[in-house]
């Protein structure tokens, strides 16, 4: 089970680093001409920070050996980074945010379901199943450490 947990933690780490890097360092965010220079600076700062946090997590995951207690560190960092997404989503009305931008942001995720055209927020479509994986992984880390 230890290798499974390490693989799941690696997957989670890559989801809060690689996915935002691919999206956010593009014309939908960091080089978006409709964004103010200061907003672009903040998104690059966030992406760089998450990538560095991910590097720390990956080092801990793959150098921890059999020390399962150390796996709480990348697990907590994944909760922090992915939890930040959900806080931003839950509070977007307070600060005037949006998951999708009609002008030139991340487009809706479009698909067919039972023959019907459907569209969802691309962020929710990606991060909802990732959050389910996070919850399962937290349970497995707890189990490895005799908590549950």
Secondary structure, DSSP 8 states (H G I E B T S, - for coil): -HHHHHHHHHHHHHIIIIIHHHHHTSTTTTT-TTS-HHHHHHHHHHHHHHHHHHHHHHHHHHH-TT-GGGHHHHHHHHHHHHHHHHHHHHTHHHHT--SS-TTTS---EEEEETTEEEEE-HHHHHHHHHHHHHHHHHHHHHHHTT--
